[in-house]
Amino acid sequence: MTDEKITQYDVEIPKEEHGSLHWEEHKMPANCSVNKALAHFKHKEVFGWHLAIVIECEEQLTTGQPTPEEKELIDRYCGELASHLTKENNALFLAKSMWNGCYNLFFRVFDPYVSDDYLKSVIENASNPRELEYHMEQDKEWKFTKHYLTPFERTEVL
């Protein structure tokens, strides 16, 4: 992260609208929930950081998908993480994918220091249901979102 000055912006945050993507990779199914409202978001420069979080499942089926119990536990954990990260509109939920025993959460971030501090505190807390890893990188052009948002860019904005 760089030491850039944070500027105030007046931006209307779109209400999350979820779409689904499904594909197969190495003969394993992948499922993804995408906030398709971001496909037409006008103020992308404000959320110029890309945050990726990886959580590995401990219990999975032969398809690489989590068992129902594991899915419930990790979905709840992902919800808690998303709630904290998106607090005060510091981050926008982009997508959550599940493939080969791993949950991947993606966010667009305004102030990377706020998200970084929060995730460091989560990692230091030994009572988390699953370990996580994360990576945050500046991406002012939103290049890292193309895989998720491109399928929804062709839909009309109402």
C-alpha positions in Angstrom: 0.0 0.0 0.0 1.1 3.5 -0.7 0.8 6.6 1.6 -1.8 8.4 -0.5 -4.0 11.0 1.0 -7.6 9.9 1.4 -10.1 12.3 -0.1 -13.8 12.6 0.8 -16.3 11.7 -2.0 -20.0 12.1 -2.4 -21.0 8.8 -4.0 -24.3 6.9 -4.2 -23.6 3.3 -3.3 -25.7 0.9 -5.4 -27.9 -1.6 -3.6 -26.3 -5.1 -3.9 -28.0 -7.1 -6.6 -26.7 -10.7 -6.8 -26.2 -12.7 -9.9 -24.8 -16.2 -10.3 -21.9 -17.6 -12.3 -21.1 -21.3 -12.7 -18.2 -23.0 -14.5 -16.0 -26.0 -14.3 -12.3 -26.0 -13.8 -10.1 -29.1 -13.6 -13.3 -31.1 -13.6 -14.4 -29.4 -10.4 -17.6 -27.2 -10.2 -17.2 -23.5 -9.3 -20.1 -21.4 -8.0 -20.0 -17.7 -7.7 -22.3 -15.0 -6.4 -21.6 -11.6 -7.9 -22.8 -8.1 -6.9 -23.9 -7.3 -10.5 -24.9 -3.8 -9.5 -21.2 -2.9 -9.7 -21.1 -3.7 -13.4 -22.6 -0.2 -14.0 -21.1 1.6 -11.0 -20.1 5.1 -12.1 -17.5 6.0 -9.4 -15.0 3.1 -9.7 -12.0 5.4 -9.0 -13.2 5.9 -5.4 -12.9 2.1 -4.7 -9.4 1.7 -6.2 -8.2 -1.2 -4.2 -9.0 -4.9 -4.8 -9.2 -7.1 -1.7 -9.2 -10.9 -2.1 -9.8 -13.2 0.9 -9.3 -17.0 0.8 -10.8 -19.4 3.4 -10.2 -23.1 3.1 -12.9 -25.6 3.9 -12.0 -28.3 6.4 -14.9 -30.6 5.3 -15.7 -31.0 1.7 -17.5 -33.4 -0.7 -15.7 -35.2 -3.5 -16.8 -32.3 -5.8 -14.7 -29.9 -3.8 -17.9 -28.2 -2.5 -18.3 -27.9 1.3 -20.5 -30.3 3.2 -23.8 -28.6 4.2 -22.6 -28.1 7.8 -19.3 -26.6 6.5 -21.1 -24.3 4.1 -23.4 -23.0 6.9 -20.4 -22.3 9.1 -18.3 -20.5 6.4 -21.3 -18.6 5.0 -21.9 -17.2 8.5 -18.2 -16.3 8.9 -18.2 -14.7 5.4 -21.2 -12.7 6.4 -19.5 -11.4 9.5 -16.4 -10.4 7.5 -18.4 -8.7 4.8 -20.5 -6.8 7.4 -17.4 -5.4 9.1 -15.5 -4.6 5.8 -18.5 -2.8 4.2 -19.2 -0.8 7.4 -19.5 2.9 6.7 -19.1 2.2 2.9 -15.4 1.6 3.2 -15.7 -1.5 0.9 -18.1 -2.8 -1.6 -18.9 -6.5 -1.9 -17.9 -7.8 -5.3 -18.2 -11.6 -5.3 -18.0 -14.8 -3.3 -16.8 -17.9 -5.1 -16.5 -21.5 -4.1 -14.1 -23.9 -5.9 -12.0 -26.9 -4.9 -12.4 -26.5 -1.2 -11.8 -22.8 -1.0 -14.1 -19.8 -0.5 -12.9 -16.6 -2.2 -14.3 -13.3 -1.2 -13.7 -10.2 -3.2 -14.2 -6.5 -2.3 -13.5 -3.1 -3.8 -12.0 -0.9 -1.1 -11.9 2.8 -0.5 -9.4 3.1 2.4 -7.1 0.1 2.4 -5.7 0.9 5.9 -9.1 0.4 7.5 -9.6 -3.0 5.8 -6.0 -4.1 6.5 -6.2 -3.2 10.2 -9.5 -5.1 10.5 -8.2 -8.2 8.8 -5.0 -8.2 10.8 -7.1 -8.2 14.0 -9.2 -11.1 12.6 -6.1 -13.2 11.9 -4.7 -12.5 15.4 -8.0 -13.7 17.0 -7.5 -17.4 17.7 -11.3 -18.1 18.0 -12.1 -17.8 14.3 -13.9 -20.8 12.8 -11.4 -21.0 9.9 -8.1 -19.5 9.1 -8.0 -16.9 6.3 -5.5 -15.3 4.0 -5.9 -12.1 2.2 -4.2 -9.9 -0.4 -5.0 -6.3 -1.3 -3.7 -4.5 -4.4 -4.3 -1.2 -6.0 -6.4 -1.6 -9.1 -7.8 1.8 -10.1 -9.0 0.5 -13.5 -10.8 -2.5 -11.9 -8.9 -5.0 -14.1 -9.3 -7.7 -11.4 -13.1 -7.4 -11.6 -13.5 -8.3 -15.3 -14.0 -12.0 -14.8 -16.9 -11.3 -12.5 -18.6 -8.2 -13.9 -18.2 -8.6 -17.7 -21.1 -11.1 -17.9 -23.4 -8.5 -16.3 -22.2 -5.5 -18.3 -24.4 -6.5 -21.2 -27.6 -6.2 -19.1 -29.6 -3.0 -19.2 -29.6 -0.6 -16.3 -33.2 0.1 -15.2 
